[in-house]
Amino acid sequence: MRTDRKMSFRDFIFPVNPSVIKIEGKRNLSISPVPGGMDNISDNGRHCMSIRGQGEFFGEDCCESFNRLKTLFEEGKAGMLYIPSQRPVFAFFSRLEMTAEDIEDVIGYSFEFREIPGGFSYHREQSAEYGDGKSSLWDISYRLGIHIDLLVSLNPHIKRPDIPVMPWEKVILC
């Protein structure tokens, strides 16, 4: 697991954590009136979590940081989202906004990610795979957009992430 307490998505690590992070979840409830004044409530599962926030990039490289984040947004690929003090979630990057201010070397931004419930459940065959004898955990991390720290923590039986994973070794992806 990540130990630097920085928010990240896929291979982008936020240089400074966003100043505001809001995590919203809702349950899909059916409420039916029952004679006698009571309601019958049925839980039909939950909606995708929404992770929203805002922050600022500072310094001479603030434009470069924002552009790297924008590139990830434009790619439209799902990936692992790490939020400080929360469990990682597999998510889509659904919204990005730049809020330029009249301050030199500062770029404000806001964002939204939408969780994919169950991690890889929309594409279940990717929850685990066997090595091919050529690819290392680093290669798998890059190919699938899963942060290397997560792969290492999920696969303690693989001692070195830079050595190819053998065909008999199972790689847990989420």
C-alpha positions in Angstrom: 0.0 0.0 0.0 1.0 3.6 -0.5 2.7 5.1 2.5 3.3 8.7 1.4 -0.3 9.7 2.0 -0.6 11.4 -1.4 -3.7 11.1 -3.6 -3.1 9.5 -7.0 -4.9 8.2 -10.1 -3.3 5.6 -12.3 0.4 6.8 -12.6 -0.3 10.4 -11.6 0.6 11.4 -8.0 -0.8 14.7 -6.9 2.2 16.9 -5.8 0.0 18.3 -3.1 -3.2 16.7 -1.9 -6.4 18.5 -3.0 -7.6 20.9 -0.3 -11.2 19.5 -0.5 -12.2 15.8 -1.1 -15.9 14.8 -0.9 -16.9 11.2 -1.1 -20.7 10.7 -1.7 -22.5 7.4 -1.8 -26.2 6.6 -2.1 -28.3 3.5 -1.7 -31.1 2.6 -4.1 -34.1 2.2 -1.8 -37.6 1.3 -2.7 -40.2 2.7 -0.2 -43.7 1.4 -0.3 -46.5 2.5 2.0 -48.1 -0.3 4.1 -51.5 -0.1 5.7 -51.2 1.2 9.3 -48.8 4.0 8.6 -45.6 2.0 8.3 -43.4 1.9 5.2 -41.8 -1.1 3.7 -38.2 -0.3 2.6 -36.2 -2.6 0.3 -32.5 -2.1 -0.4 -31.8 -2.6 -4.1 -28.0 -2.0 -3.9 -26.0 1.1 -4.0 -25.1 3.7 -6.6 -21.5 4.3 -7.7 -19.5 6.5 -5.3 -18.7 10.0 -6.4 -15.4 11.4 -5.4 -15.2 15.1 -5.9 -12.7 17.8 -4.9 -10.7 20.8 -5.6 -7.1 22.0 -5.1 -4.3 23.9 -6.5 -1.0 23.2 -8.3 1.8 25.5 -7.2 5.2 26.5 -8.5 7.0 26.7 -11.9 5.7 23.3 -12.9 2.0 23.9 -12.1 1.0 24.0 -15.8 2.9 20.8 -16.4 1.1 19.1 -13.5 -2.3 20.2 -14.7 -1.6 19.1 -18.2 -0.5 15.6 -17.1 -3.8 15.4 -15.2 -5.7 16.6 -18.2 -4.0 14.0 -20.4 -5.3 11.3 -18.1 -8.8 12.7 -18.2 -8.7 12.9 -22.0 -7.5 9.2 -22.3 -10.8 8.1 -20.7 -9.4 5.0 -19.1 -10.4 3.6 -15.7 -7.7 3.1 -13.1 -7.0 2.9 -9.4 -7.7 6.0 -7.4 -5.8 6.4 -4.1 -7.3 8.8 -1.5 -5.5 9.4 1.7 -7.0 7.4 4.6 -9.4 5.6 2.4 -9.3 2.2 0.6 -8.3 2.4 -3.1 -11.1 2.4 -5.6 -11.3 1.5 -9.3 -12.8 4.6 -11.0 -13.4 6.6 -14.1 -12.1 10.2 -14.3 -15.5 11.8 -15.1 -14.9 15.6 -14.8 -11.9 18.1 -14.7 -12.1 21.8 -14.5 -9.3 24.4 -14.4 -10.0 27.5 -12.4 -7.3 30.0 -13.4 -6.7 32.8 -11.0 -4.6 36.0 -11.4 -1.8 34.5 -9.3 1.5 33.6 -10.8 2.5 29.9 -10.7 -0.9 28.8 -9.2 -3.5 26.8 -11.1 -6.7 25.9 -9.4 -8.7 22.8 -10.4 -11.7 20.7 -9.5 -12.4 17.1 -10.4 -14.8 14.2 -10.1 -14.2 10.5 -10.2 -16.9 7.8 -10.4 -16.3 4.5 -8.7 -16.8 1.3 -10.6 -18.5 -0.9 -7.9 -16.7 -4.1 -7.2 -13.5 -2.9 -8.7 -13.1 -4.9 -11.9 -16.6 -6.4 -11.8 -17.5 -4.7 -15.1 -14.6 -6.8 -16.6 -14.3 -9.6 -14.1 -11.7 -11.6 -16.0 -9.1 -9.0 -15.1 -9.4 -9.5 -11.3 -6.5 -12.0 -11.5 -4.2 -13.3 -14.2 -1.3 -15.7 -14.5 2.2 -14.6 -15.4 3.5 -15.1 -18.9 7.2 -15.5 -18.0 7.9 -12.2 -19.8 6.0 -9.5 -17.9 6.9 -8.2 -14.4 4.6 -6.5 -12.0 5.9 -3.2 -13.3 4.8 -4.2 -16.8 1.4 -5.4 -15.6 1.0 -2.1 -13.7 1.7 0.0 -16.7 -0.5 -2.1 -19.1 -3.6 -2.1 -16.8 -3.2 1.3 -15.2 -3.0 -0.2 -11.7 -0.6 1.5 -9.3 2.5 -0.6 -8.6 2.2 -0.2 -4.9 -1.3 -1.8 -5.0 0.0 -4.8 -7.1 2.9 -5.3 -4.7 0.7 -5.2 -1.6 -1.8 -7.7 -3.2 0.9 -10.1 -4.3 3.3 -10.6 -1.4 4.2 -14.0 -2.8 6.0 -12.2 -5.7 9.2 -11.0 -4.1 10.5 -8.7 -6.8 8.3 -6.5 -9.0 11.0 -6.1 -11.6 11.4 -9.9 -12.4 9.0 -11.6 -14.9 6.1 -13.4 -13.3 6.2 -17.1 -14.2 3.2 -18.8 -15.8 2.3 -20.8 -12.7 2.2 -17.6 -10.5 -1.2 -16.0 -10.1 -1.2 -12.1 -10.0 -4.1 -10.6 -8.0 -5.2 -7.3 -9.6 -7.8 -6.1 -7.2 
